[in-house]
Amino acid sequence: MRNLKEQNWNGTPTPFYYYDLDLLKQTLETASTEAAKYGYHIHYALKANSNEPILKLIQQYGLGADCVSGNEIKQALANGFEASQVVFAGVGKSDAEIKIALNADIFCFNCESVQELEVLNELAQQHNQTARIALRINPNVNANTHKYITTGLEENKFGINTWELPEVLNLLKQLPNLELIGIHFHIGSQITDLQVFEQLCVRVNEIQQGFRDQGYHLKHLNVGGGLGVDYYEPESNAIPDFAAYFAIFNRLLQVQPGQVVHYELGRALVAQCGTLVSRVLYIKKGQKKNFAILDAGMTELIRPMLYQAYHKIENLSSHLPEQTYDVVGPICESSDCFAQNVPLPETHRHDVMAIRTAGAYAEVMASNYNLREKAVAIYSSN
Ligand SMILES: *Cc1c(COP(=O)(O)O)cnc(C)c1O
C-alpha cells in the first residue's frame, strides 16, 4: 500500500483495481508455511479472484484449485494448476460443466445432492470413467457471519444433510462409476470468530465416526474455507492469522493414519492485496449530509450493496481537516453507496480515493450495468 500511496496517479484513468503482488507473496508464504507444518493441502478458491497473474503466483506456491464452474476449471488448468489438484464444488453443476471436469480427470467432485450423484454417475459411465467424489455434508454449524454468506445451516441450499446420509450411502452402492474418497464441508465466508472452526471440527469428528462405524475409511477430509480478513485494519493486520487457524484443526480434528486434510481458502489469501482506486467526480453539499460521488460504484465493488459489507475508504490526495461524507457511486440506484458518514479529509473533485481490501469478491463480481467499461487491473511488484 505504501507503493500505492507513493505513486503519482496523474494521467492514469480511474477506476482501476490495484494489486500488490508483494503482499500476495507474503500472504501465500505464510499460509503455505503454516499449512505445511501439519501436511495440510490448500486449494485456492478461484471464485474470490481469477485474474491470471494472481493465479500464476498462487500456483507457484504449490496450492491446488477449488473451482465452482466449468470456466473456473479451464482457467485453473490454463494457469498451471494440475488436474490432480483441482476440486469441483457447487450446488448446481451443469452437464456441460461436469463433462469438462471428467475430460480433465480432476481430482475430486464435491457432490451436494442425491440427484447430482445420479447424473454424475451416468455421465461418468458415458465417459468410461470412475469419478472420484467427496460428499459435501451440511454440518449445521452457524458461521456467525452475514446471512448471505452463511452456508452450513440446514436452511441453506448447500450440501447433503446428515439425516440423508443413510439413503446416500445406499444409493452409492448402486452407482459403480463413482468412487467415494472423502467428505467435504464449507460453512460460510468471512468467519472471524475462530471458535466457529472449533465447532466445525467437533461436527466433522462426529460425522466421520458415523462413517467409520459403517466400515467406510475415507482418505480425504476437506474442511473448506471461510477464514475472514480484517476489513477495518487492512494495513496493520494485512495477513490473516493462519497459524492460529491451522492450529485449531491440528488440536481438534481427529485425523486417521494416512488421511489427508484439505482446505479451500479464497478471501484470506487475496482480499488484502487488492484496492479499488477511484477519483471523486463531484462533491454535493447538502443540509443534512455531503456526498462524495466517485467514478467507481457497485459495478466495480458490490459487496457493500450486496451484504452491507464494510470497506475502509481513504482519500490519498487530501490532508485537510476532516469532514463527513456519504461515499457513493455514479450508478442509477440508491443502493449504490459504499458507506455513509465516513470521516475523510476535506475532499474535492479529482481527489484519488482508495477502497481497501478489494482483492476478493470485487473484480470477479464486476458487471457492465449502465453499459459501463470494465475497470482495468494494475499489478505492482518490486
Ligand atoms: C466460496 C467457497 C470457498 C472459499 O470461501 P472463502 O470464504 O473465500 O475462503 C471455499 N469452498 C467453497 C465450496 C466455496 O463455495
The ligand as a Tripos MOL2 file, in Angstrom:
@<TRIPOS>MOLECULE
LIG
   15    15     1     0     0
SMALL
NO_CHARGES

@<TRIPOS>ATOM
      1 C1        -16.5540  -19.7460   -1.7370 C.3       1 LIG1
      2 C2        -16.0580  -21.0870   -1.3600 C.ar      1 LIG1
      3 C3        -14.8260  -21.2120   -0.7170 C.ar      1 LIG1
      4 C4        -13.9420  -20.0360   -0.3460 C.3       1 LIG1
      5 O1        -14.5030  -19.2580    0.6450 O.3       1 LIG1
      6 P1        -13.6270  -18.0720    1.3000 P.3       1 LIG1
      7 O2        -14.5350  -17.5060    2.3090 O.co2     1 LIG1
      8 O3        -13.2880  -17.1160    0.2240 O.co2     1 LIG1
      9 O4        -12.4200  -18.7130    1.9100 O.co2     1 LIG1
     10 C5        -14.4080  -22.4810   -0.3920 C.ar      1 LIG1
     11 N1        -15.1400  -23.5760   -0.6990 N.ar      1 LIG1
     12 C6        -16.3370  -23.4860   -1.3160 C.ar      1 LIG1
     13 C7        -17.0860  -24.7160   -1.6300 C.3       1 LIG1
     14 C8        -16.8290  -22.2510   -1.6720 C.ar      1 LIG1
     15 O5        -18.0090  -22.1540   -2.2680 O.3       1 LIG1
@<TRIPOS>BOND
     1     1     2 1
     2     2     3 ar
     3     2    14 ar
     4     3     4 1
     5     3    10 ar
     6     4     5 1
     7     5     6 1
     8     6     7 2
     9     6     8 1
    10     6     9 1
    11    10    11 ar
    12    11    12 ar
    13    12    13 1
    14    12    14 ar
    15    14    15 1
@<TRIPOS>SUBSTRUCTURE
     1 LIG1         1 GROUP 0 **** ****
